[in-house]
Amino acid sequence: MGTGRQKVVVIGAGTLGMSAAWNLQQRGADVTVLDQGGIASGSSGRSVGVVGTQHVDDFEILIRTHSLRQLRQWTAHGLTFHAIGYMRMGRDARDMALFEKSLFMQKAHGITSAQLLDPAAIRARVPHMNVDGLAGALFGPEDGFLDPHQMCTLLAEHVKAGGGTVRQNCKVTGAEMKGNVWHLATSAGAVTCDAVVNAAGAWAPAVATLFGQRLHVLPERHQAVTIHLSEPLPYTMPMVMDLVQGGTGTGLNVRHDRPGQLITEIHKVSPTAGENPDSYNDQLDEAAKDQLAELLLERMPDLPGASFGRGWAGLYPKSSDGRPYVGPIDPAEPSLVTAAGAGGYGIQLGPVIGQLAADWIIDGAPTSIPEARRLLPTPDRNRPIA
């Protein structure tokens, strides 16, 4: 589409949308962000905010390294990143072999700090951990967590400071292409632009429908809760994840939040038909609380005076294969780019998804990461989720 100053509307002011807006503005676009609610008012604001590269797939590691580069840029502009480390637990020789390969893949992408831990080393880092049944762990000391609301707000401030617009409580209700210009109807009046990024999270399928397209994203409900301790731990607990890609683990994750407080959730849930993002139960239910309590008692039985605090539920907008959709659904409509379906990895992948969305709008291809063409929402990927 060339490299001129295009007018681009980004629909969604969550992590993906604000990252796309920032990247587009860096590439010279005139950006307007529209959100039916507020900044980070959807899934982003309910995330536990974990960022890490401890994966066992080369492409997953590659795209996360690009995200980390942007996050480091943003920390220089005021984003707070808590580098508490990320520990992925393994239960057998297969898991440890995958972790060994991950070390080589991470080093190939410039990440040299990751390491393997045996059960004794796990206990040394997390003394409250019961290591029964564990073969070891993959540990990234430079990984950690951030506040997604702070990140989205910071990006919004930078977009506005650069001449862009962020309009909250502005719902897109219709869309029509006239000539080469998109005419959008919204709850706050008409908007015109040259290109659109659909980064509406769990609402992205509904937005796609307004443009005459079909997008398959399953809003999967996940629950989290704070854990209050009677006294602060004498160490900082890293993010602990009991799940290996395509393999073992309960899905339990738990991390430090602040002195005397942890956050926990279950990353792996039973398949469902998905939730209505306008009417789902956004509170922790008793069944999930019981399950979390059981898993925590098994893995960390001696946390001092542990009790549950505030709980909540959020949505993982999932794609058919667990990887995000980035690019045009219809090759004949290159000015309409989808950035959705990041599942439970929207925070750590938001920066790179925004970078790729900007590539598609400005260059018509994922120029910064050519391998990311596999994230296109092609018919074989963009399909109903079983």
C-alpha positions as CSV (number, residue, x, y, z in Angstrom):
1,M,0.0,0.0,0.0
2,G,3.0,2.3,-0.1
3,T,4.7,4.3,2.6
4,G,2.6,7.6,2.6
5,R,0.8,9.0,5.6
6,Q,-2.2,6.8,5.7
7,K,-5.2,7.3,7.9
8,V,-5.7,4.1,9.9
9,V,-8.4,3.2,12.4
10,V,-7.6,0.6,15.0
11,I,-10.6,-1.0,16.6
12,G,-9.8,-2.0,20.2
13,A,-7.8,-0.2,22.9
14,G,-6.4,-3.4,24.5
15,T,-2.9,-4.7,24.3
16,L,-3.1,-5.7,20.6
17,G,-4.8,-2.6,19.5
18,M,-2.6,-0.1,21.4
19,S,0.5,-2.0,20.2
20,A,-0.7,-1.8,16.6
21,A,-1.5,1.9,17.0
22,W,2.0,2.6,18.4
23,N,3.7,0.7,15.7
24,L,1.6,2.3,13.0
25,Q,2.4,5.7,14.3
26,Q,6.1,4.8,14.3
27,R,5.7,3.9,10.6
28,G,4.2,7.3,9.8
29,A,0.5,6.6,9.8
30,D,-2.2,8.9,11.1
31,V,-3.8,6.7,13.8
32,T,-7.2,6.7,15.4
33,V,-8.1,4.1,18.0
34,L,-11.7,3.4,18.7
35,D,-13.0,1.3,21.7
36,Q,-16.6,0.6,22.7
37,G,-15.4,0.7,26.4
38,G,-12.3,2.1,27.9
39,I,-8.6,1.5,27.5
40,A,-7.7,-2.1,28.5
41,S,-11.4,-2.7,29.5
42,G,-11.6,-6.1,27.9
43,S,-9.4,-9.2,28.3
44,S,-6.2,-7.1,28.6
45,G,-7.3,-5.5,31.9
46,R,-8.1,-9.0,33.4
47,S,-4.8,-10.6,32.5
48,V,-2.1,-11.6,35.0
49,G,0.4,-9.9,32.7
50,V,3.1,-12.6,32.4
51,V,5.8,-12.1,29.8
52,G,8.2,-14.9,29.0
53,T,10.2,-16.8,26.3
54,Q,10.3,-20.2,28.0
55,H,8.6,-22.1,25.2
56,V,9.7,-25.3,23.3
57,D,8.8,-24.2,19.8
58,D,11.3,-22.1,17.7
59,F,8.6,-19.9,16.1
60,E,7.0,-19.2,19.5
61,I,10.4,-18.1,20.8
62,L,11.2,-16.0,17.7
63,I,8.0,-13.9,17.9
64,R,8.4,-13.4,21.7
65,T,12.0,-12.0,21.3
66,H,10.5,-9.4,19.0
67,S,7.9,-8.5,21.7
68,L,10.6,-8.3,24.3
69,R,12.6,-5.8,22.2
70,Q,9.6,-3.5,22.1
71,L,8.8,-3.9,25.8
72,R,12.4,-2.8,26.6
73,Q,11.8,0.3,24.5
74,W,8.6,1.0,26.4
75,T,10.3,0.6,29.8
76,A,12.6,3.4,28.8
77,H,9.4,5.5,28.4
78,G,8.0,4.6,31.8
79,L,6.6,1.0,31.6
80,T,7.3,-1.0,34.7
81,F,8.5,-4.5,34.1
82,H,9.0,-6.8,37.1
83,A,11.8,-9.3,36.1
84,I,10.9,-12.0,38.7
85,G,11.8,-14.9,36.3
86,Y,9.6,-17.6,34.7
87,M,9.9,-21.3,35.6
88,R,8.2,-23.9,33.5
89,M,8.1,-27.3,35.3
90,G,8.8,-30.6,33.6
91,R,7.7,-34.0,34.8
92,D,9.6,-36.5,32.7
93,A,12.5,-37.1,30.3
94,R,10.5,-36.0,27.3
95,D,9.9,-32.6,29.0
96,M,13.5,-32.2,29.9
97,A,14.6,-33.0,26.3
98,L,12.2,-30.3,25.0
99,F,13.7,-27.9,27.6
100,E,17.2,-28.7,26.4
101,K,16.2,-27.9,22.8
102,S,14.6,-24.7,24.0
103,L,17.9,-23.5,25.5
104,F,19.6,-23.8,22.0
105,M,16.7,-22.1,20.3
106,Q,16.6,-19.2,22.7
107,K,20.4,-18.7,22.3
108,A,19.9,-18.7,18.6
109,H,17.5,-15.8,19.1
110,G,19.8,-13.9,21.5
111,I,18.5,-15.1,24.8
112,T,21.4,-16.5,26.7
113,S,20.2,-16.4,30.3
114,A,17.8,-19.3,30.3
115,Q,18.8,-22.4,32.2
116,L,17.7,-25.9,33.2
117,L,17.0,-26.6,36.9
118,D,17.0,-30.0,38.6
119,P,14.6,-30.6,41.5
120,A,17.1,-29.4,44.1
121,A,17.7,-26.2,42.2
122,I,13.9,-25.6,41.9
123,R,13.7,-25.9,45.7
124,A,16.6,-23.5,46.1
125,R,14.7,-20.9,44.1
126,V,11.2,-21.7,45.5
127,P,11.7,-23.2,48.9
128,H,7.9,-23.7,49.3
129,M,7.7,-25.9,46.2
130,N,6.9,-29.6,46.6
131,V,9.1,-31.1,43.8
132,D,7.5,-34.6,44.0
133,G,6.9,-35.9,40.5
134,L,9.0,-33.2,38.9
135,A,12.1,-34.0,36.7
136,G,13.2,-30.4,36.5
137,A,12.4,-27.0,35.1
138,L,13.2,-24.5,32.3
139,F,14.0,-21.1,33.9
140,G,14.3,-17.7,32.4
141,P,15.6,-15.2,35.0
142,E,14.9,-12.1,32.8
143,D,11.2,-12.9,32.3
144,G,8.5,-11.5,34.5
145,F,5.2,-9.6,34.5
146,L,3.8,-6.1,33.9
147,D,0.6,-4.3,34.5
148,P,-1.4,-4.5,31.2
149,H,-3.5,-1.4,32.0
150,Q,-0.4,0.6,32.6
151,M,1.0,-0.6,29.3
152,C,-2.1,0.3,27.3
153,T,-2.5,3.6,29.0
154,L,1.2,4.5,28.4
155,L,0.9,3.6,24.7
156,A,-2.3,5.6,24.4
157,E,-0.5,8.7,25.9
158,H,2.3,8.3,23.3
159,V,-0.1,7.9,20.5
160,K,-2.0,11.0,21.5
161,A,1.3,12.9,22.0
162,G,2.3,12.0,18.5
163,G,-0.9,13.5,17.0
164,G,-3.0,10.4,17.1
165,T,-6.5,10.0,18.6
166,V,-7.9,7.5,21.2
167,R,-11.7,7.6,21.5
168,Q,-13.2,5.6,24.3
169,N,-16.9,4.7,24.6
170,C,-17.0,4.7,20.8
171,K,-18.5,1.6,19.3
172,V,-18.2,0.8,15.6
173,T,-21.7,-0.1,14.3
174,G,-21.2,-0.3,10.6
175,A,-18.6,-0.2,7.8
176,E,-18.7,0.5,4.1
177,M,-16.0,0.8,1.5
178,K,-16.5,3.7,-1.0
179,G,-13.8,3.9,-3.6
180,N,-10.6,3.3,-1.6
181,V,-12.0,4.8,1.6
182,W,-13.6,3.1,4.6
183,H,-16.6,4.8,6.0
184,L,-17.3,3.7,9.6
185,A,-20.5,4.4,11.5
186,T,-19.9,4.6,15.2
187,S,-21.9,5.5,18.3
188,A,-20.1,8.8,18.3
189,G,-20.4,9.8,14.7
190,A,-18.9,8.9,11.3
191,V,-15.2,8.1,10.8
192,T,-13.3,7.7,7.5
193,C,-9.9,6.1,6.9
194,D,-7.7,4.3,4.4
195,A,-7.2,1.2,6.4
196,V,-8.6,-0.7,9.5
197,V,-7.1,-3.0,12.1
198,N,-9.6,-5.3,13.8
199,A,-8.0,-5.8,17.3
200,A,-11.2,-6.0,19.2
201,G,-10.3,-9.1,21.2
202,A,-13.3,-11.3,22.2
203,W,-15.4,-8.9,20.1
204,A,-13.3,-9.3,17.0
205,P,-15.7,-11.8,15.3
206,A,-18.6,-9.3,15.7
207,V,-16.5,-6.5,14.3
208,A,-15.5,-8.7,11.3
209,T,-19.2,-9.3,10.6
210,L,-19.6,-5.5,10.2
211,F,-17.1,-5.7,7.4
212,G,-18.7,-8.6,5.7
213,Q,-16.1,-11.1,6.9
214,R,-16.2,-14.1,9.2
215,L,-13.6,-14.6,11.9
216,H,-13.5,-17.7,14.2
217,V,-12.3,-16.8,17.7
218,L,-13.4,-18.7,20.7
219,P,-13.7,-16.6,23.9
220,E,-12.5,-19.1,26.5
221,R,-13.2,-18.2,30.2
222,H,-10.3,-18.4,32.6
223,Q,-10.3,-17.5,36.3
224,A,-7.6,-16.0,38.6
225,V,-7.4,-15.2,42.3
226,T,-5.0,-13.4,44.6
227,I,-3.4,-15.3,47.5
228,H,-2.8,-13.4,50.7
229,L,0.0,-14.6,53.0
230,S,0.3,-14.0,56.7
231,E,3.8,-12.8,56.1
232,P,5.9,-11.9,53.1
233,L,8.0,-14.7,51.6
234,P,11.8,-14.3,52.2
235,Y,12.3,-14.5,48.4
236,T,10.5,-13.4,45.3
237,M,8.5,-16.2,43.8
238,P,9.0,-16.4,40.0
239,M,6.2,-17.2,37.6
240,V,5.7,-20.9,38.1
241,M,3.9,-22.7,35.2
242,D,3.0,-26.4,35.4
243,L,2.4,-27.0,31.7
244,V,4.5,-28.0,28.8
245,Q,3.3,-27.3,25.3
246,G,1.4,-30.2,23.9
247,G,2.3,-32.3,26.9
248,T,2.2,-32.7,30.7
249,G,1.1,-30.6,33.6
250,T,-2.0,-29.4,35.4
251,G,-2.0,-25.9,34.0
252,L,-1.6,-24.3,37.4
253,N,0.4,-21.1,37.4
254,V,1.3,-18.9,40.3
255,R,3.6,-15.9,40.7
256,H,4.6,-13.1,43.0
257,D,2.4,-10.0,42.8
258,R,3.6,-7.9,45.8
259,P,5.0,-8.5,49.2
260,G,2.7,-10.9,51.0
261,Q,0.5,-11.5,47.9
262,L,0.6,-14.0,45.0
263,I,-1.6,-14.5,42.0
264,T,-2.7,-17.8,40.7
265,E,-4.8,-19.2,37.8
266,I,-5.3,-22.4,35.8
267,H,-4.0,-21.9,32.2
268,K,-5.5,-25.1,31.0
269,V,-9.3,-25.5,31.2
270,S,-11.9,-28.0,29.8
271,P,-13.0,-27.2,26.3
272,T,-16.3,-25.2,26.1
273,A,-18.4,-23.6,23.4
274,G,-17.0,-20.2,24.3
275,E,-18.5,-17.3,26.1
276,N,-20.5,-14.3,25.1
277,P,-18.1,-11.4,25.9
278,D,-21.1,-9.1,26.6
279,S,-22.7,-11.3,29.3
280,Y,-20.2,-13.9,30.7
281,N,-19.6,-14.4,34.4
282,D,-16.6,-12.2,35.2
283,Q,-16.3,-13.5,38.8
284,L,-14.4,-16.4,40.3
285,D,-16.8,-19.4,40.9
286,E,-16.6,-21.8,43.8
287,A,-15.7,-24.8,41.6
288,A,-12.6,-23.0,40.3
289,K,-11.7,-21.9,43.8
290,D,-11.8,-25.5,45.0
291,Q,-9.7,-26.7,42.1
292,L,-7.1,-24.0,42.6
293,A,-6.9,-24.8,46.4
294,E,-6.4,-28.5,45.6
295,L,-3.6,-27.9,43.1
296,L,-1.9,-25.3,45.4
297,L,-2.0,-27.6,48.4
298,E,-0.4,-30.3,46.3
299,R,2.4,-28.2,44.9
300,M,2.9,-25.5,47.6
301,P,1.5,-27.0,50.8
302,D,3.3,-24.8,53.3
303,L,2.7,-21.2,52.2
304,P,2.4,-19.2,55.4
305,G,-1.2,-18.4,56.3
306,A,-2.4,-18.6,52.7
307,S,-5.9,-17.5,52.0
308,F,-7.8,-16.4,48.9
309,G,-8.5,-12.8,48.2
310,R,-10.1,-11.1,45.3
311,G,-11.0,-13.4,42.4
312,W,-12.1,-12.7,38.8
313,A,-12.6,-14.2,35.4
314,G,-11.4,-13.0,32.0
315,L,-11.5,-14.3,28.4
316,Y,-8.8,-15.9,26.3
317,P,-9.8,-15.1,22.7
318,K,-8.5,-18.3,21.0
319,S,-7.8,-19.3,17.4
320,S,-8.2,-22.8,15.9
321,D,-4.6,-23.7,16.3
322,G,-3.7,-21.6,19.4
323,R,-1.6,-19.0,17.5
324,P,-2.8,-15.5,16.7
325,Y,-4.4,-14.3,13.5
326,V,-2.4,-11.4,12.0
327,G,-3.1,-10.2,8.5
328,P,-6.0,-9.7,6.0
329,I,-8.7,-12.4,6.0
330,D,-9.4,-11.6,2.4
331,P,-6.4,-11.0,0.2
332,A,-8.6,-8.8,-2.0
333,E,-9.1,-6.5,1.0
334,P,-5.5,-5.7,2.1
335,S,-6.7,-2.5,3.8
336,L,-8.6,-4.6,6.5
337,V,-6.1,-6.4,8.8
338,T,-7.1,-8.7,11.6
339,A,-5.0,-8.9,14.8
340,A,-6.8,-11.3,17.1
341,G,-6.9,-14.7,18.7
342,A,-3.8,-14.5,20.9
343,G,-5.4,-16.7,23.6
344,G,-3.7,-16.5,26.9
345,Y,-0.6,-14.9,25.4
346,G,-2.1,-11.5,24.4
347,I,0.1,-9.5,26.8
348,Q,3.4,-11.1,25.8
349,L,2.5,-11.2,22.1
350,G,0.8,-7.9,21.9
351,P,3.9,-5.9,20.9
352,V,4.9,-8.3,18.1
353,I,1.3,-8.6,16.8
354,G,1.1,-4.8,16.7
355,Q,4.4,-4.7,14.8
356,L,3.1,-7.3,12.3
357,A,-0.3,-5.6,11.9
358,A,1.6,-2.4,11.0
359,D,3.7,-4.3,8.5
360,W,0.6,-5.6,6.7
361,I,-1.0,-2.1,6.6
362,I,2.1,-0.3,5.4
363,D,4.0,-2.9,3.4
364,G,1.3,-5.4,2.5
365,A,3.5,-8.2,4.1
366,P,5.1,-9.2,7.4
367,T,8.4,-7.5,6.4
368,S,9.9,-7.4,9.9
369,I,9.4,-11.2,10.4
370,P,8.8,-13.0,7.1
371,E,8.2,-16.3,8.9
372,A,5.1,-14.7,10.5
373,R,3.2,-15.1,7.2
374,R,2.1,-18.4,8.8
375,L,-0.1,-16.2,11.1
376,L,-2.4,-15.1,8.3
377,P,-6.0,-16.0,8.9
378,T,-6.2,-18.2,5.9
379,P,-9.2,-20.6,5.4
380,D,-7.4,-23.6,6.8
381,R,-6.6,-21.6,10.0
382,N,-9.7,-19.3,10.2
383,R,-12.2,-22.1,10.8
384,P,-14.6,-23.1,13.6
385,I,-12.9,-24.3,16.7
386,A,-13.8,-27.8,17.8
